[in-house]
Amino acid sequence: MTRLMIGTAMAALMGSAAWAEDVTLQLKWVTQAQFAGYYVAKDKGFYDEEGLSVTILPGGPDVAPTQVMAGGGADVMVDWMPSALAAREKGLPIVNIAQPFKSSGMQLTCLKESGITTPDDFKGKTLGVWFGGNEYPFLNWMGKLGLPTDGSPDGVTVLKQGFNVDPLLQKQAACISTMTYNEYWQVIDAGITADQLVNFNYTTEGVATLEDGLYVMEDKLADPAFEEKMVKFVRASMKGWKWAEENPDEAAMIVLENDDTGAQTENHQKRMMGEIAKLTAGSNGALDEADYQRTVEALMSGGSDAVITKAPEGAWTHQITDKALQ
């Protein structure tokens, strides 16, 4: 009898694995705690419970999630809303189906010795900026400040920043782009103390936009089978995110186990996960319409550097989260 029960259970497991639906997720960046919720959902079996077989594709400096989506290389991607809305206005019909991140972690980190104490002091300075879609919040902010980004005396000089903090350490720029959970701590780890720095958080400055949402191609949402698959995916992913919030150190270790490059360290990932938990806190996965409107207004208010020229239509939906979060 016992052997029969074991055999039946194994057959059921093999059957569910054989019938698991494939989902490919494209991350915005490399394997790190910024994406812990997805790795946790996979490691803890949350995707398995939904009958999903999820492949997580890391990003990197040579990976543009929007291009991967356009080419059919992923079912769903993680991206920042400025990049996603800019791509949509240019003709790529992508739609936000869930928003695990409630708050923004983007900031400008400046050397105090540069003389910068307020945004009014940016004029005439060199500022490090990420590109590849990450420049949009910065350009919008400079537009609101009335600062040209062409290097003119009345504006700022933009240094195309690599994904490191070298321009600040080598004093090539007065300020660089950092995330509260990543590059800021790289500066600190390099030996610069917090009291030698001035941070301008995009949220504090009133120019924060939504980060790390989940996006799919619009036409796929008309397919009931795809819709149901995304409902399962979002439900399991949010379960992963809430588990990560409650167990940040364990979540960081799960991320490390999935880092095939060996580039991440335990201390950095645990610290990162602690900061990430602050950004996902308060979100159940459903996009807050007020947060969306704030993002759109910010992206349209940058003058000549405005990220989008008109309010988008159909750029987000509760179609998935209404079912996933019941």
C-alpha positions as CSV (number, residue, x, y, z in Angstrom):
1,M,0.0,0.0,0.0
2,T,2.8,2.4,0.9
3,R,4.6,1.7,-2.3
4,L,1.4,2.3,-4.3
5,M,0.9,5.6,-2.6
6,I,4.5,6.6,-3.2
7,G,4.2,5.6,-6.8
8,T,1.0,7.5,-7.3
9,A,2.5,10.6,-5.8
10,M,5.6,10.4,-8.0
11,A,3.4,9.9,-11.1
12,A,1.4,12.9,-10.1
13,L,4.5,15.0,-9.7
14,M,5.9,13.8,-13.0
15,G,2.6,14.5,-14.7
16,S,2.4,18.0,-13.3
17,A,6.0,18.7,-14.4
18,A,5.3,17.3,-17.9
19,W,2.3,19.6,-18.2
20,A,3.9,22.7,-16.7
21,E,3.4,25.9,-18.7
22,D,6.6,27.6,-19.7
23,V,7.2,31.2,-18.8
24,T,10.3,33.2,-19.7
25,L,11.0,36.3,-17.6
26,Q,13.6,38.9,-18.8
27,L,15.2,40.8,-16.0
28,K,16.3,44.4,-16.3
29,W,19.8,43.8,-14.9
30,V,22.1,41.0,-13.7
31,T,21.2,38.4,-11.0
32,Q,21.0,40.3,-7.8
33,A,18.6,41.0,-4.9
34,Q,16.8,43.6,-7.0
35,F,15.0,40.6,-8.4
36,A,14.8,38.4,-5.3
37,G,11.1,37.8,-5.4
38,Y,11.3,35.9,-8.7
39,Y,14.2,33.7,-7.6
40,V,12.5,33.1,-4.3
41,A,9.3,32.1,-6.1
42,K,11.2,29.6,-8.1
43,D,13.3,28.3,-5.3
44,K,10.4,27.9,-2.9
45,G,8.2,26.1,-5.4
46,F,5.6,28.9,-5.7
47,Y,5.8,28.7,-9.5
48,D,5.6,24.9,-9.4
49,E,2.4,25.2,-7.2
50,E,0.9,27.2,-10.1
51,G,1.9,24.7,-12.7
52,L,4.6,26.9,-14.2
53,S,8.1,26.2,-15.4
54,V,9.8,29.6,-15.2
55,T,13.0,30.5,-16.9
56,I,14.7,33.7,-15.6
57,L,17.0,35.5,-18.0
58,P,19.4,37.9,-16.4
59,G,20.0,41.3,-18.0
60,G,23.2,43.2,-18.3
61,P,24.8,46.2,-20.0
62,D,24.2,44.7,-23.5
63,V,20.6,43.6,-22.8
64,A,17.7,45.8,-23.5
65,P,14.5,44.2,-22.1
66,T,12.3,46.1,-24.6
67,Q,14.3,44.7,-27.5
68,V,14.1,41.2,-26.1
69,M,10.3,41.6,-25.8
70,A,10.0,43.0,-29.3
71,G,11.9,40.0,-30.7
72,G,9.7,37.5,-28.9
73,G,12.5,36.4,-26.6
74,A,10.5,36.6,-23.4
75,D,6.8,36.4,-22.2
76,V,7.2,39.1,-19.6
77,M,9.9,41.5,-18.6
78,V,11.0,43.7,-15.7
79,D,11.5,47.3,-16.7
80,W,11.2,50.9,-15.3
81,M,8.1,52.7,-16.4
82,P,10.0,55.7,-18.1
83,S,11.7,53.3,-20.4
84,A,8.5,51.3,-21.0
85,L,6.4,54.3,-21.8
86,A,9.0,55.8,-24.0
87,A,9.2,52.5,-25.9
88,R,5.4,52.4,-26.2
89,E,5.2,55.9,-27.6
90,K,7.8,54.8,-30.2
91,G,5.5,52.0,-31.3
92,L,6.3,49.0,-29.0
93,P,2.9,48.0,-27.6
94,I,3.9,46.9,-24.1
95,V,1.6,47.0,-21.1
96,N,2.2,47.1,-17.3
97,I,0.4,44.1,-15.8
98,A,1.8,44.4,-12.2
99,Q,3.9,46.7,-10.1
100,P,5.8,45.0,-7.3
101,F,7.9,48.1,-6.5
102,K,6.0,50.8,-4.8
103,S,8.9,53.3,-4.2
104,S,11.9,54.5,-6.2
105,G,15.5,53.9,-5.2
106,M,17.1,56.2,-7.8
107,Q,19.2,59.2,-6.7
108,L,22.2,61.4,-7.6
109,T,25.1,61.0,-5.2
110,C,27.5,64.0,-5.1
111,L,30.8,64.7,-3.5
112,K,30.3,67.4,-0.9
113,E,33.6,69.0,-1.9
114,S,32.2,69.8,-5.3
115,G,30.2,72.6,-3.7
116,I,26.8,71.0,-4.5
117,T,24.3,71.4,-1.7
118,T,21.1,71.9,-3.6
119,P,19.9,71.2,-7.1
120,D,20.5,74.9,-7.9
121,D,24.2,74.1,-7.7
122,F,24.1,71.6,-10.6
123,K,24.6,74.3,-13.1
124,G,28.0,74.1,-14.8
125,K,28.7,70.7,-13.2
126,T,29.4,67.3,-14.8
127,L,26.8,64.7,-13.8
128,G,27.1,61.0,-14.4
129,V,24.0,59.4,-16.0
130,W,23.1,55.9,-17.0
131,F,21.7,55.4,-20.5
132,G,19.9,52.5,-22.1
133,G,16.5,53.8,-20.9
134,N,17.7,54.8,-17.5
135,E,18.4,58.3,-18.5
136,Y,14.8,59.3,-18.8
137,P,14.1,60.2,-15.2
138,F,17.3,62.3,-15.1
139,L,16.5,64.2,-18.3
140,N,13.0,64.9,-17.1
141,W,14.4,66.3,-13.8
142,M,16.9,68.6,-15.6
143,G,14.1,69.8,-17.8
144,K,12.0,70.7,-14.8
145,L,15.0,72.6,-13.4
146,G,15.4,74.4,-16.6
147,L,19.0,73.1,-17.1
148,P,20.1,72.2,-20.6
149,T,22.0,68.9,-20.9
150,D,24.2,70.1,-23.7
151,G,27.2,71.1,-21.7
152,S,26.5,74.8,-22.0
153,P,27.5,77.2,-19.2
154,D,23.9,77.6,-18.0
155,G,23.3,73.8,-18.1
156,V,25.0,70.6,-17.1
157,T,27.5,68.3,-18.8
158,V,26.3,64.8,-19.0
159,L,28.8,62.0,-18.6
160,K,27.6,58.7,-20.0
161,Q,28.1,56.6,-16.9
162,G,29.1,53.0,-17.0
163,F,27.5,50.7,-14.5
164,N,30.1,51.5,-11.8
165,V,31.0,54.4,-9.5
166,D,34.4,55.2,-11.0
167,P,33.5,58.7,-12.3
168,L,32.9,59.8,-8.7
169,L,35.9,58.1,-7.2
170,Q,38.1,59.5,-9.9
171,K,36.4,62.9,-9.7
172,Q,35.4,62.9,-13.3
173,A,31.9,64.0,-12.2
174,A,30.6,66.0,-9.3
175,C,27.6,63.6,-9.1
176,I,26.8,60.2,-10.4
177,S,23.6,58.1,-10.6
178,T,23.2,55.6,-7.8
179,M,20.5,53.3,-6.5
180,T,19.8,53.3,-2.7
181,Y,20.3,49.5,-2.8
182,N,23.4,49.2,-4.9
183,E,25.8,51.9,-6.2
184,Y,25.5,54.1,-3.2
185,W,27.0,51.3,-1.1
186,Q,29.7,50.7,-3.7
187,V,30.8,54.3,-3.0
188,I,30.8,53.8,0.7
189,D,32.7,50.5,0.3
190,A,35.3,52.4,-1.7
191,G,36.2,54.4,1.4
192,I,34.1,57.6,1.0
193,T,32.1,58.3,4.1
194,A,28.5,59.3,4.2
195,D,29.3,62.7,5.5
196,Q,31.5,63.4,2.5
197,L,28.4,62.9,0.2
198,V,25.2,64.7,-0.6
199,N,22.3,62.6,-1.9
200,F,19.4,63.8,-4.0
201,N,16.8,61.2,-4.0
202,Y,14.3,61.4,-6.8
203,T,11.4,60.7,-4.5
204,T,12.4,63.6,-2.2
205,E,12.9,65.9,-5.1
206,G,9.4,65.1,-6.4
207,V,10.6,63.6,-9.7
208,A,10.4,59.9,-8.8
209,T,8.9,57.5,-11.4
210,L,7.9,53.9,-11.1
211,E,10.6,51.3,-11.3
212,D,10.7,47.5,-11.8
213,G,7.2,46.7,-13.1
214,L,6.2,43.7,-15.0
215,Y,5.3,44.2,-18.7
216,V,4.0,42.0,-21.5
217,M,3.1,42.6,-25.2
218,E,-0.4,44.0,-25.5
219,D,-1.8,41.6,-28.1
220,K,-1.0,38.6,-26.0
221,L,-3.5,39.8,-23.3
222,A,-6.3,39.0,-25.7
223,D,-5.4,35.3,-25.5
224,P,-7.3,33.7,-22.5
225,A,-4.5,31.0,-22.1
226,F,-1.8,33.7,-21.9
227,E,-3.9,35.7,-19.5
228,E,-4.3,32.8,-17.2
229,K,-0.6,32.0,-17.3
230,M,0.2,35.6,-16.3
231,V,-2.3,35.4,-13.5
232,K,-0.5,32.4,-12.1
233,F,2.9,34.0,-12.7
234,V,2.0,37.3,-10.9
235,R,0.3,35.5,-8.0
236,A,3.4,33.3,-7.4
237,S,5.8,36.2,-8.0
238,M,4.1,38.4,-5.4
239,K,4.2,35.5,-3.0
240,G,7.9,35.4,-3.6
241,W,8.3,39.1,-3.0
242,K,6.4,39.1,0.3
243,W,8.5,36.1,1.5
244,A,11.6,38.0,0.5
245,E,10.5,41.1,2.5
246,E,9.9,38.9,5.6
247,N,13.1,36.9,5.1
248,P,15.7,39.3,3.6
249,D,18.9,37.4,4.5
250,E,17.5,34.1,3.3
251,A,16.2,35.7,0.1
252,A,19.7,37.2,-0.5
253,M,21.2,33.7,-0.2
254,I,18.8,32.3,-2.7
255,V,19.9,35.0,-5.1
256,L,23.5,34.1,-4.6
257,E,22.8,30.5,-5.3
258,N,21.4,31.6,-8.7
259,D,24.3,33.9,-9.6
260,D,26.3,31.8,-12.1
261,T,28.9,34.6,-12.5
262,G,30.1,34.5,-8.9
263,A,30.3,38.3,-9.0
264,Q,28.1,39.0,-6.1
265,T,29.1,38.9,-2.4
266,E,27.0,37.8,0.6
267,N,27.4,41.1,2.4
268,H,26.4,43.2,-0.5
269,Q,23.4,41.1,-1.4
270,K,22.1,41.0,2.1
271,R,22.4,44.7,2.4
272,M,20.8,45.2,-1.0
273,M,17.8,42.9,-0.1
274,G,17.3,45.0,3.1
275,E,17.0,48.1,1.0
276,I,14.9,46.5,-1.7
277,A,12.4,45.4,0.9
278,K,11.8,49.1,1.6
279,L,10.9,49.7,-2.0
280,T,8.5,46.7,-2.4
281,A,6.8,47.4,1.0
282,G,3.3,48.7,0.6
283,S,2.7,47.0,-2.8
284,N,0.5,44.0,-3.3
285,G,1.5,43.9,-6.9
286,A,-1.4,45.9,-8.3
287,L,-0.4,49.2,-10.0
288,D,-1.6,52.2,-8.0
289,E,-3.3,54.5,-10.5
290,A,-2.1,57.6,-8.6
291,D,1.5,56.4,-8.8
292,Y,1.0,55.9,-12.5
293,Q,-0.5,59.3,-13.1
294,R,2.4,60.9,-11.1
295,T,4.9,59.1,-13.3
296,V,3.2,60.2,-16.5
297,E,3.0,63.8,-15.4
298,A,6.7,63.7,-14.4
299,L,7.7,62.3,-17.8
300,M,5.6,64.9,-19.7
301,S,6.9,67.9,-17.7
302,G,10.5,68.0,-18.8
303,G,10.2,70.6,-21.5
304,S,12.4,69.8,-24.5
305,D,13.7,66.8,-22.5
306,A,10.2,65.4,-21.8
307,V,10.3,61.6,-22.1
308,I,6.8,61.3,-23.6
309,T,4.9,63.9,-25.5
310,K,1.3,62.8,-24.7
311,A,-0.5,60.8,-22.1
312,P,-0.4,57.1,-23.0
313,E,-3.5,55.1,-23.6
314,G,-3.7,51.4,-22.6
315,A,-0.3,51.4,-21.1
316,W,-1.4,49.5,-18.0
317,T,-4.1,47.1,-16.9
318,H,-5.5,45.5,-13.7
319,Q,-6.7,42.6,-15.9
320,I,-4.1,40.3,-14.4
321,T,-3.8,41.5,-10.8
322,D,-7.6,41.6,-10.3
323,K,-7.6,37.8,-10.7
324,A,-4.2,37.1,-9.3
325,L,-4.7,38.9,-6.0
326,Q,-8.2,37.8,-5.2
